[in-house]
Amino acid sequence: MQNTLPTFNDPLTGVYINGQWLAGGECLSVVNPTTEMLLASVGSGDAGTVDQAVRAAGEAFPAWAARSGAERAACLRRIAEGVRARRERLIQLQSCNNGKPLAEAGLDVDDVIATFEYYAGLAEALDAAQDRPVELPSEDFAARLRREPCGVVGLIVPWNFPMVTTAWKLAPALAAGCSVVLKPSEVTPLPELELASIIHDSGLPTGVFNLVCGTGLAVGAPLASHPRVAKVSFTGSNAVGVQVMQRAAETVKGVSLELGGKSSLLVLADADLELAVELACGGAFFNAGQMCSATSRVLVAEPLVADFLARVKARAEAIRVGDPFVEGVEMGALVNLAQYQRVCRHIERGLEAGARLVCGGERPEGLEQGYFLQPTVFADVPRDCNLWNEEIFGPVLCVRSFASEAEAIELANDSEFGLVASVVSTDAATAERVANALQAGMVWINSPQVIFPQTSWGGYKQSSIGRELGPWGLSAFQEIKHVVRAV
């Protein structure tokens, strides 16, 4: 299938408030990263639009919060069914807008479906769990526990996984009984606009879900600081996360932040090298490395490092880079020119710092158009080098050796981040021991980066505040109330 999805002739509205699509203001230019051509123009909002959306959400909140968990679950299941019905369309929009191969886009859409279905189940369970008795040390009092929605929430999502990060926030927020204002990334709004259309058709009560496209300054900042927003959930860079937290502090509202990572994959001395190479390349080059969970630091036991480098070089060079609509393409383009230039600067700085380029680092031959970059592998990376310490958000893999298990753990934990890690070992006890010692919110053992809605997402240190997914994702949008009475 060729990349033939047409551009949109007329500007699209990027504002959905109180069940209505409204004319936006200044248009955002949405570019296809594969062709560098304009894909669409999307009208955006501003502080006034945000205020309108928040007020609509506030008016809808009491009735939505009063609905039973079973009623909210029915709405979530209709959204899941709507996504399933438009699966092929959503895959195309993901690939055109983000640049990821069709197979990866398909995984994204399936993740969205699974997330809404999972939180529908948790919403149904809320009714039986409400007003649970609390054991007290005195027979003179009785107490019960209530979990209640925190109110209007602002959701700010990134461009690397459109709809996926939205679903991880939106599904639990709706399940909890919150009303929502969503700010999609201005880089990849098209899949989110299609999702908004699905939500509109699902019969969700008017005003419960609202969407405002726009830049971080025009829309994200006023959403984070709005006095009627009870909580902000943000996924993105640490620099912007700090700004969101500062804005939220103005009205002392709750925040959940899912931020950066600089994660390690540990190849222990008894590892299956073929498996290690596949996991390393998958962890570094999936979505062109544009993942906060990218395992871009690979630590290899000294006896294996030469063989590993030879194998990973061959595998990286065999990865087919190109048009995401072409069958067999494994890696697409970086999302836009700014990101492409940012990754190229990182590579240049790494070379200047003395890192040894094993392969890649340039535009692939035959791809003069589009924001394409070869899968890139570095070895002998200095420990104080930008490549080793900074989140690159591109297809760059760095390799260092270690002499002992203790050194491997120390190197892996020596980071301001702590999102994920991976361990490759044929010894189950060793792998489990190392996994327990790693400072990360998720550790995979001999596994690709599979993420289930049932397990939490978030990390240690500067990688996050709070957790998404699982029951913890639902709790993030709930307040705790105890009612105590004298008897």
N, C-alpha and C positions, 0 to 999 in steps of 0.2 A: 504494500500500500504506500503510495507516494504522499508527500506532505501537500495535500491539495485543499485543505480546509480554507475556504475563502476568507479574505479580510472583510470586516464589517464596513459597509458604505457610510452608514450614518452613526454619529456619536451615540454610544450606549449610555443609558442612565446608570449611575453608580450609587443611587440613593434610594433606599427602600425603607419607608417609615409608615407605621400604622396601617400596614397592609396595602400601601400604594407605592408605585414607582414614581418618583418625583424627578423633575429636571434638576440636574446638577449644575455646578458652576464651571470653573476652569477645567478643561479636559486633560486627562492623563493620557499620554501616548503609551500604548501597550505594544511592545515589539516582539516579533518572533525571533528567538535567539539563534535559530537554525539558518534563517534567511537574512536577518538584520533588517527585515522589512516591517513596516507598520502593520500590525495585526488588527488593532482597533483603537478607537478613542473613547474614553470613558469619562463621563461627567463626574466631578468630585464634590465633596462637601467642605464645610468650614465649621468654625466654632458655633455659629448660629444653627447650622444643620444638626450638629451634635446635640445641642440643647433641645432641639425639636424631637430628635430621636429618643433622648433620655426621658423627656416628659411623656412621650407616647408609651415607653416601656414602663414608666412609673404608674401611669393610669391603668395599664393592663395587669400589673403585678398582683394586686390583691385577689382578683378572680382566679388567676392562674395558680397562685400559691394555695388557694382554697380547694383546688381540684384534688381528687384522690390520686394516689400514685398510679393506680390502674388506668385512670383517664389520661394521665400524662404519658404513660407507657404506650397507650394506643396511638398517640400522636407521634411518638418516636418511631414506632414500627411503620407507620405510614411514610415517614421520611425515608426510612431504610428502603422500603419498597419503591419509593420514587427514585432513589439513587440507583437501585438495581435496574429499574425500567429504562433509565437513561445512561446506562453504564458505558456504552460505546461512545456516545456523544461526550461524556465527561472524560473518558480516556483521551480522545482527540484534543479536547481543550487543554488537558494537562500537558500533553506532549507539545502542542503548538505554543503554549504560553510559557512553559517552564523549560522545554528542551529535552526532557527525559524520554528515553525509549518507551515505546508502547507497552512493552511487558512490565516495566517499572510503574508506568501510569496505571496499568490494570491492578497491580498490587495495591496502589494507593486507594483506588475506588473501592476495592474489596475491603480494605481496612476501614473505610468510612462506614460501609454497610454493617460490618461486624461491631463497630463501636456503638452505633445507634441501637442495634439489637441488644447488645450487652447492657447498656444503661436502661433500656426498656425493662429488662428483667429486674434490675436493681430498683427501678421506680415502683414496680409492682410490689416488691418486698417492703417498701416503706410503710405501707398501711398497717401491716401486722406488727411492725417494730415500734410504731409510734406509741407514746405514753407508757413506755416500759417502766415497771416499778423499780425503785432503787432501794436496796437494803440499807437501813439506817441502824445505828446502835441504840436508838431509843424507840420504845413503843408508843411514845406520846406524839410522834410525828409520822407522816407518810410523805413519800416523795415519788415523783415520776419524771422521766426523761423525755424531752421532745427535741427532735431535729427539725429545724425550720429553715426555709430558704432565706438567704441573706439579703435579697432584694434585687435591685437593678444591677447588672454586672456588665462591665466593659471588657470585651475580648479583642485582643490585638494579636494578629497572627502573621507569620513570615511567608516568604516566597518559595522556600525550598520544598515544602510539602503542602501545596494548596489543598484545601478540603480536609486533609488528614489532621493537621494541628487544629483546624476549626472544629472537626468532629470531636477531638479529644477534649475540647473545652465546652462546646455547645451542647453536646448530648448530656453530660452530667449536669450542666447548669439548668437545662430544661427539665431533666429528671428530678432535680432538687426542688423545682418550683420557682426558679428565678426567671426574670425577664431579661432580655439581652439586647445590647448594641454591639454589633460586630464591625471591626475595622479590618478589612482584608489588606494584604500588601498591595501597594500601588503598582508593583512590578507584575504581579500575577493575579489580577482581579477576575479574570474570565471564568475559571472554574467555580469561584465563590459566587459569582452572579448567577450561574446556572444552578448551584445549590440553593441559593435564595429563591429562585423560581420554583424549585421542587418543594421547598418549605411552604411557599405561598399556596401551592396546589394541595398540600397535605391537609389543609383545614386547621392548622395551628391558629388559635385565637388571635385576632388582630392586635398588633402592638406588642405581642410577646417576643417576637423576633424583629429586629431592625438592623439595617446595614447601611454604613456610610463609607464609601471609598474616599481616599484622599491620602495626602502625605502625612508623615508623622507629626510635623509641626502644625499642619492645618486641622487634622482630625485626631491623631493619637494623643497629642498633648492636652487639648481641651477635654477629651474623653477621660483621661487619667485623672484630671484635676476637678472634674465636675462634682459639685457637692451632693448631687442626688444619685451618684453612682456609689454603690455600697462596696464594690470590690472590682479590682482590675486583674485580669489574667493576661500575661504577656509572654510571648515566645519570640526570641530574637537575640541580638548581640548584647554583650555585657554593657557596652557604652550606652546603648539606648535603654537597657533595663535599669540602669542607674537613674536616668532621666525620668522614666516611668515611676520609679519608687519615690523620687523627689516630688513629683507632681502629686502622687497619691498621698504623700505625707501632709500636704497642705490641708487636707480634710480628714486625716487620720483614717483612711480606708484600708481595707485588707488588700494585700497583693499576693499573687502567685507569679513567680518568675521562672521560666525555663530558658536558660542562657547557653553559654558556650561550653565547649569541651576540647580537650587535647588528650585523647584516650590512647591507651596502650593495648597491644596484643602481645602476649608473652608466649614465645615458642620455647618450651622446656626441652631439656636434653633428650627426653624419650619421645618427643612429638612425632607424629606422622607428618613428614615434610610436605607431601602432596596436599594433604588437608590444610596444613598451615599456610601454604601459598594461596590456596583458594580462599581461605578465610581472610588473609591479609589483603588480597586484591578486592574482595567483596567489601571489606570494611573500609577500604580507602577510596575505591573508585565507583561504588554504587552512587547513583545520582550525581555523577561527576565529582564526588567527594564533597558535595555541598550538604553536609550533615553535621549537626552538632555532635553526633555519636560516632563520627568517623574515627576509626582506630588508625590514626595517621602515624603513630609511633609504634614500631615493631621491635621488640626486644627478643633477640635470638641467642640461645646458648652458644658459647664460643665454638664448640666442636662442629656445629651445624651451620655457622653463618656463611661460609663460602658457598656451600651447596645451596643454601636458601637463596642467597643473592642471585646465583646463576638461574635458579628456577623462577624466582619472582620476576627477574628481568625478561625471561622468555615469555612468561604469562602476560606481563604488562604489555609487551610489544605485540602480542597476539590479539589484544583487545581491539575489537572493531569499533572505531569512532566514526560518527556521521549522523546523517538525517535520522531522527528517531522513528520516522515512518517506514524506513527500509528494513525489511526482514533481516535478522542476523546482527543488527547494530546493537552493541552492548553498552556503549556510553555516548550520550548526546553532548550538546553544547552547554557551556556555562550560561547562567540565566540572562546576563546582559553585559554590555561593554564594560561597565564599571567593575563588575565582579571579575571579568576576564583580566582587566588591567591590574586589579588588586592582586590576583594570584600570580601573575607574571612578575610583579614587583617583589613578591615574597621569594620567588625562585631566584631572581637576580641577587637579592640580599643574601640568600643562603649560599650562593656560589662565592660571593665576595667574602663571606665568613669562613670559607674553607671546606664546606660540605662537598662530597664527591658525587657528581651526577652519574648515576648508573644507566639511566635511560630516560627518554622523554624530555620534557621541558620546553617543547616548541609546538608550533601549530602543525597538525598532521598534513602530510603531503596530499594534494588534491582537494583540500578543503580551504580554499582561499576566502570563502564567505561563511559567516557564522562565527560564533564565539567558541571555537573548538580549541582544545589543548590536549596534547598527548598525555596518557597516564605517565606519571613522573615518579621515579624512584631515586632516593639519595641514600648514600652510605657514609659512614665516618662523620656523622653530623655532630659538630661540637655541642656540648651540653648547654652552653649559653646562647646557642644560635636561635634566630627567630623561627626557623623551620621546626625546631624541636619543642619550642615553648609556646608559640602563638597559634591560635586557631586560623588556619589558612582558608578553609572552606573551598577547597578545590582538589583536583586529583593528584595530590602529592603525598607520597609515602616515604617515611624516613626510617632507617634501620640502624640499630646499635646492637652490639653484642654484650653479653654479661657472663661473668665467671661463676656465679653462684645464685642460688634461689633467693638468698637475702638481698643480693645486689639487684636482682631483677625487680623485686618488690619495692626496694628503695627508689630505683629509677622510675618505676611506674607511678609511685605515689608522690614523686617530686614534681608537683604541678599545682597551680592555683585552681585547677578544675578537678572535678571528680564525678563525671557523668557516667561513663561506662568503661568496661574493660573486657578483654577476652583472654582465655587461657587455652593453650593447646598442649595436651599431654595424654599419653596412653595409660598413665597410672592414675586411677580414679582418686585415691587418697591424696596424692600429691596435688592434683588439680584442685580438689576441694579445699585443701589447706591454703594454697596460694590464693584462691578466690576469696576466702575469708579474710585474708590479710590486705586485700586491695581496697583502697578508699574510693569506692564508686557505688553509684546507686543501682547499677545493673551489671552483672558479670555473666558472660557466656562461657561455657566450657565446651570445646570442640563443636561449636555451633555457629552458624551464621547469625546475623543480627535480626533474629525473629522477635517481634514484639506482639504480645497478646494484650487485649483489653483488660484481662484479669490481673495482670501484673503492673506494678507501679512504674512510673516514668519520672525521673528527676535524679538529682545527684548531690554529691557532697560539695563543700567549699563554695566557690563562686559559680558553680554550674546551675544552681537553682535555689529557689525558696519554695518549699512545698513539693507536693507530688501530684502528677496527673495519672489518669487511668486507674483501674481497679476501684475498690470502695473508697480509696483515698482521694480519687478524682471527684467522687460525689461529695465527700466530706468537705472538700475545698469550697463548695458553694452552699454550705449549711452552717447555721448558727446552732449552738447548744443552749437549750433552756431547761432548767430544772424548776419544777413547781413543788413547793413544800407546804404542807398544811398541818395544822394541829388537829389531833384526833381525840 
